Every structure is written in C-alpha cells, then in structure tokens.
Amino acid sequence: MKKILGFICITLLIITACNDSKEVPVEVKEGLKNKNKLQLSIWLPEWQKNSAIEDVKNSQQGLQDIRVFGAYFNSNDQLLLTEDAIEMLKQTQQQFNETHNIILTLINDYVTDNTPSVQKDSALLHRLLQDTSSRQQHIDNIMQVVEQYDVDGIEIDYEKIAKEDIPKYVLFLEELYKQLSKKDISLHVVLEPRFPFKVKLPDGPNYTVMAYNVHGYHSGPGAKATFSFLDDLLKKIGKSNQNLAIAFATGGFEWMNQGKTVALTEIEAEELLNKTKAVKQRDKASGAAYFTYLDEQNVTHEIWYADQETLEQWTAYVQKKSYHDVVLWRAGGLSSKTLQWIGKQSAE
C-alpha cells in the first residue's frame, strides 16, 4: 500500500513539474506583476489641507495609503491635533475612506501656547520612552487618539532619537504594535537616513526610510536626493531585518546669495520659472530640475526642485534595486503632470 501511495505522489509531482515547465498560471503571473509594480502613498500636511486634498482627488486612483500629517505634542506631553489637522482628517475620511487606508502621522514636535515650538524634540522622546510606565502612558494616549478619530493606521515619525534611547524606542514599537493589533489598526514607522539599521526592528509594523534632504535649509543649492545618496542609503538599509519603503520629497528650495533659503512647492517653482523666463535645466547626478535668475536688485537666485520627471527617475532607480513601495512627501502644490503620473500607477 505504501509503495502504491508513493508511486501516486511521484506521478503527481512529475505532472505538476511538466505543467510548470510549459506555462506559469495566470494567477501567479498577475501576482508577480503586482509585486513588482510601483506602489505609491502620500502625506497630506495639515497646514496646506485644501490644496493637499485637491491633489489627492486628482490622483487618488494611483495611491495606496493616505497619511494625514499630523499630530504633535502639548506642554503635558500629550498628543495634540490642530483644528486644521482635525478638519483635514475628517475630510480625508469622508472622501477616501472607502477606497484607501487613512493613516494619522505622529510627530515629535513640541507645541505650546507661550513658548516657541521645538521641532523633532529629542528630550520629549526621552521622557516618553524612558521606562515601561512612561511608554505605556504614551501608548494609552495613542490608543485614545485611535478611538477618538477612528483611523485605519498610526504612523510614528519620531526623529532625532538619542543614541541611548534607541533600544527603548524599539521596545516602544513592539509594545505599541501589540496594542494596535488588538484593534486591527496598522502601525507604520518612518526612519531617518541616519538611523542605525543594524538594530533589529520588531516584525509587524510597516517601515519607511526618508530619502531626503541632501540639500535644504542646512546647505547650499542642490537636489533633495542624488543617485549617489540613494546608493549609499540603499546599502545601509540593506542591513535591516525589515523591508523598507522609500520616501521621496516633492518640491524644492530657492537659495539667494545672501544666504536666505525658501521652500517651494513644485507649482511655485514652475510659476517662478515662467515669470523670470529662466532656462530650466536637468541635473544628471540627481534628475532634479534647476534654474537661476537675477532679480531687480541684481541678486542671484538658484532654484532646485523635483518635478514629474525627477520623481519618475527616482522611483525607477530604486525599483531597479527591488524597492517598489514609495511614499511621497507631500501633497499640495503638485503640477498637473505629476498628478497624472501618480494617477497612472493604479493597478490594472
């Protein structure tokens, strides 16, 4: 009897192998196709809610997650949503909840009424993460926000984490994931390029690494991301025990020769290009667009920004290295060409 069963099993394996050698099933082909397809998500900043929501309306068929940016912290180390953030979250849920996952991003910015706000506050994180009790209090606060605003997911965008707090941060992610999972709420985590990717991260959350700002307020003129920077970043994140999505930044900056730097959306940069009748150029090292002009006071202005072609080059570059999940910072001020490109990423 055992010999007969063995013969039947071998025969079935041979038949299966023969079938596989002739043609891959349609379902498998489609699965491989979708796996290698670009998957785009986007952040919506609360300070530009109207234009951000309008951009999503005009490109939603190509988007996966919609990430509302976001929630800050008050003087009591409790999460704080501004009126604009609450309104944007409400509108986003009303318009896109049936077709997209709506995720609320938490940012370690310290915002108070009587003192200047502190962006990416390391001291705040130390207080939140320092021991089991403080972490649980913070997690309880997050769960209250989840309950109050009925989001599909929570995203942790905590930056400038002190080296000594990294182990506690990892514990926090593990503990938070367990709590959110009980409510069927997804957890997303944004990591800086400087994060020590050899650190073992907990399974479960979805991770994203920021692929910017190579140039910005802190530097002279240049692109937000270059291909050499991407090479170095992908090499670093290859040491991680997790698969990471790549975040690219839209828009750019304007530098003036007195040292002043101003952030620009893509539309603002294109409007300035048309107004000054400058010559638009393309940087081979980054794919970014750039141009210069002289103002009425004979001051030189240099503008670098990402347009549709830049984003397409960046995403194609990381896709060749098997990174197919991309998040865009941010909606609001995107050109019609960029919105059309985003919209074309829908699954067919």
Secondary structure, DSSP 8 states (H G I E B T S, - for coil): -HHHHHHHHHHHHHHHHHHHHH---HHHHHHHHHHTS-EEEEEEEGGGHHHHHHHHHTTGGGEEEEEEEEEEE-TTS-EE--HHHHHHHHHHHHHHTTTSEEEEEEEEEE--SSS--BSS-HHHHHHHHSSHHHHHHHHHHHHHHHHHHT-SEEEEE--S--GGGHHHHHHHHHHHHHHHHHTT-EEEEEE-TTS-TTS---SSSEEEEE---SSSTTSSS--S--HHHHHHHHHHHTTSSS-EEEEEE-EEEEEETTS-EEEE-HHHHHHHHHHHT---EE-TTT--EEEEEE-TT--EEEEEEE-HHHHHHHHHHHHTTT--EEEEE--SS--HHHHHHHHTTS--
